[in-house]
């Protein structure tokens, strides 16, 4: 029996996406297992069923073979890519193949991938962004700074936008004026939502809202989505002095 830590080290996997892809092709579990064997992956129908049930997860090699068998991309089976490894797998690249394209020693790249902390100059970062199809938001994520940015955005909407401006500008590497406008817009939208919530409770904090639905909670992920939308979902700028250039 495999140790929990071994399974946790595998790529993310969406059981529902795998089920949907298989059923869309009208394939049985046995047929999927047969297809995997063509890619030198020995996984019987019981193993495939465990993946779809969420009680087990495929390894990187199994995931790639499954994507080929189900005629879909690895990214569809993983869900939204965030970490460096997920982007690489989503492009069907091995570590050796990616390193050959971006001009880095595999040992150095592997250490960064394991830590999800990309660090590189403008040339290597530009090559990485090109090969993995990264946006500027993705650059922040593969540098391991997505959670830190979400925390700064949460503090922004609770306080004053200017208080977090320098930190957010340093993480993203974008122009200060552009970041300032996005943070100000985010803060204003959050303040308006709070005003609506109070109006639905007769203006009395702590009371239950009226029948009308309250605004959805400003989760860290939702704040990040809105922040990048206010920035216009910028393309990757490898030459910017963001978290990846620390």
C-alpha positions in Angstrom: 0.0 0.0 0.0 1.4 3.4 -1.0 2.1 6.0 1.7 -0.2 9.1 1.8 2.8 11.3 1.1 3.6 9.5 -2.1 0.1 10.1 -3.4 0.2 13.7 -2.3 3.4 14.3 -4.3 1.5 13.4 -7.5 0.0 15.9 -9.9 -3.4 17.3 -9.1 -6.2 15.4 -10.6 -9.9 15.9 -11.3 -11.9 12.6 -11.0 -15.0 14.3 -12.4 -13.1 15.5 -15.5 -11.8 12.0 -16.1 -15.2 10.5 -15.8 -16.7 13.1 -18.1 -14.0 12.5 -20.7 -14.4 8.7 -20.6 -18.2 8.8 -20.8 -18.0 11.3 -23.6 -16.1 8.7 -25.6 -18.5 5.9 -24.5 -15.5 4.0 -23.2 -15.6 1.4 -20.4 -13.1 1.1 -17.6 -11.6 -1.9 -19.3 -11.2 -0.1 -22.6 -9.4 2.8 -20.8 -7.1 0.2 -19.1 -6.4 -1.3 -22.5 -5.6 2.1 -24.0 -3.2 2.9 -21.2 -1.3 -0.3 -21.9 -0.5 1.0 -25.4 1.5 3.7 -23.6 3.3 1.2 -21.5 1.2 2.0 -18.4 0.0 -1.0 -16.5 -3.2 0.1 -14.7 -6.2 -2.2 -14.6 -9.8 -1.2 -14.7 -9.9 -1.2 -10.9 -7.1 1.4 -10.7 -8.9 3.6 -13.3 -12.1 3.3 -11.2 -10.1 4.4 -8.1 -8.9 7.5 -10.0 -12.4 8.4 -11.0 -13.6 7.8 -7.4 -11.0 10.1 -6.0 -9.5 7.4 -3.8 -6.2 7.3 -5.8 -4.4 9.7 -8.1 -2.3 8.8 -11.2 1.4 9.5 -11.4 2.7 12.0 -13.9 3.4 9.2 -16.5 -0.1 7.7 -15.8 -1.7 11.1 -16.2 -0.1 11.8 -19.5 -1.0 8.3 -20.8 -4.6 8.8 -19.6 -4.9 12.1 -21.4 -3.7 10.5 -24.6 -6.2 7.6 -24.1 -9.1 9.9 -23.5 -8.2 12.3 -26.3 -7.9 15.3 -24.0 -5.1 17.5 -22.6 -3.4 16.8 -19.3 -4.6 20.2 -18.2 -8.2 19.2 -18.6 -7.5 16.3 -16.2 -5.6 18.4 -13.7 -7.9 21.4 -13.6 -6.6 25.0 -13.6 -2.8 25.0 -13.6 -1.1 27.0 -10.8 2.2 25.5 -9.9 5.2 25.3 -12.1 5.0 21.5 -12.4 1.4 21.6 -13.4 2.1 24.0 -16.3 5.0 21.8 -17.5 2.8 18.6 -17.4 0.0 20.5 -19.1 2.4 21.1 -22.0 3.3 17.4 -22.1 7.0 18.3 -21.5 9.4 16.3 -19.4 11.9 18.1 -17.2 14.7 17.3 -19.6 12.7 18.6 -22.6 11.8 21.8 -20.9 15.3 22.4 -19.6 16.8 21.9 -23.1 14.4 24.6 -24.4 15.0 27.2 -21.7 18.7 26.5 -21.3 18.8 25.5 -17.7 20.5 22.5 -16.0 17.8 19.9 -15.0 19.1 19.9 -11.4 18.6 23.6 -10.9 15.1 23.5 -12.6 14.0 20.5 -10.6 14.8 22.2 -7.3 12.7 25.2 -8.3 9.9 23.0 -9.5 9.8 21.1 -6.3 9.6 24.3 -4.3 7.3 26.0 -6.9 9.7 28.9 -6.7 10.9 29.9 -10.2 13.8 32.3 -10.2 15.5 33.5 -13.3 16.8 36.4 -15.4 14.8 38.0 -18.1 16.1 35.6 -20.8 15.3 32.3 -19.0 12.0 33.7 -17.7 11.0 34.7 -21.2 11.9 31.3 -22.5 9.9 29.7 -19.7 6.9 31.9 -20.4 7.1 31.1 -24.1 7.4 27.3 -23.6 4.7 27.0 -21.0 2.3 29.7 -22.3 2.4 31.7 -19.1 0.5 34.9 -18.4 1.8 37.5 -16.0 -0.5 36.1 -13.3 1.0 32.7 -14.0 4.5 34.2 -13.5 3.6 35.3 -10.1 2.1 31.9 -9.3 5.1 29.8 -10.5 7.3 32.1 -8.5 5.4 30.8 -5.4 3.9 34.2 -4.6 0.2 33.7 -5.4 -0.8 33.1 -1.8 1.2 36.1 -0.6 -0.5 38.3 -3.2 -3.9 37.1 -2.1 -3.1 38.0 1.5 -2.0 41.5 0.4 -5.2 41.9 -1.6 -7.3 40.9 1.4 -5.5 43.5 3.5 -6.1 46.0 0.8 -9.9 45.7 0.8 -9.9 45.8 4.6 -7.7 48.9 4.9 -6.1 51.4 2.6 -4.9 50.5 -0.9 -1.8 52.6 -0.6 -0.6 50.6 2.4 -0.1 47.5 0.2 1.0 49.3 -3.0 4.7 48.8 -2.6 4.5 45.2 -1.7 2.0 44.3 -4.5 4.1 46.3 -7.0 7.2 44.4 -5.9 5.5 41.0 -6.3 4.0 41.7 -9.8 6.8 43.9 -11.2 4.1 46.0 -12.9 4.1 49.8 -13.1 3.2 51.4 -9.8 0.5 53.6 -11.3 -1.2 50.6 -13.0 -1.1 48.6 -9.8 -2.4 51.6 -7.7 -5.4 52.0 -10.0 -6.3 48.3 -9.7 -5.9 48.3 -5.9 -8.1 51.4 -5.6 -10.7 49.9 -7.9 -10.7 46.6 -5.9 -11.1 48.5 -2.6 -14.0 50.6 -3.9 -15.8 47.6 -5.2 -15.4 45.8 -1.8 -16.6 48.9 0.1 -19.7 49.0 -2.2 -20.4 45.4 -1.5 -20.2 46.0 2.2 -22.6 48.9 1.8 -25.1 46.6 0.0 -24.8 44.0 2.7 -25.6 46.5 5.4 -28.5 47.9 3.4 -29.9 44.4 3.3 -29.8 44.1 7.1 -31.5 47.4 7.6 -28.1 49.0 8.3 -27.7 47.2 11.6 -24.5 45.1 11.7 -25.0 41.6 13.1 -28.6 41.3 12.1 -29.8 38.7 9.6 -30.2 39.8 6.0 -33.5 40.2 4.2 -34.7 37.6 1.8 -32.6 39.0 -1.0 -29.3 37.1 -1.4 -26.2 38.7 0.0 -23.2 39.4 -2.2 -20.9 36.3 -2.5 -18.0 36.4 -0.1 -14.8 38.1 -1.1 -12.7 35.0 -1.0 -8.9 35.3 -1.6 -9.3 33.6 -5.0 -12.2 35.9 -6.0 -10.1 39.0 -5.0 -7.2 37.8 -7.1 -9.5 37.1 -10.1 -10.9 40.6 -9.8 -7.5 42.2 -9.3 -6.1 40.6 -12.5 -9.2 41.6 -14.4 -8.8 45.2 -13.3 -5.3 45.0 -14.6 -6.6 43.7 -17.9 -5.1 40.2 -17.6 -1.7 41.3 -18.8 0.6 39.1 -20.9 3.8 37.9 -19.2 6.5 40.5 -18.9 9.6 38.5 -18.1 11.7 41.7 -18.0 9.7 43.1 -15.1 11.3 43.0 -11.6 8.7 40.7 -10.0 8.9 37.9 -7.5 10.7 35.6 -10.0 13.7 38.0 -10.1 14.3 38.2 -6.4 
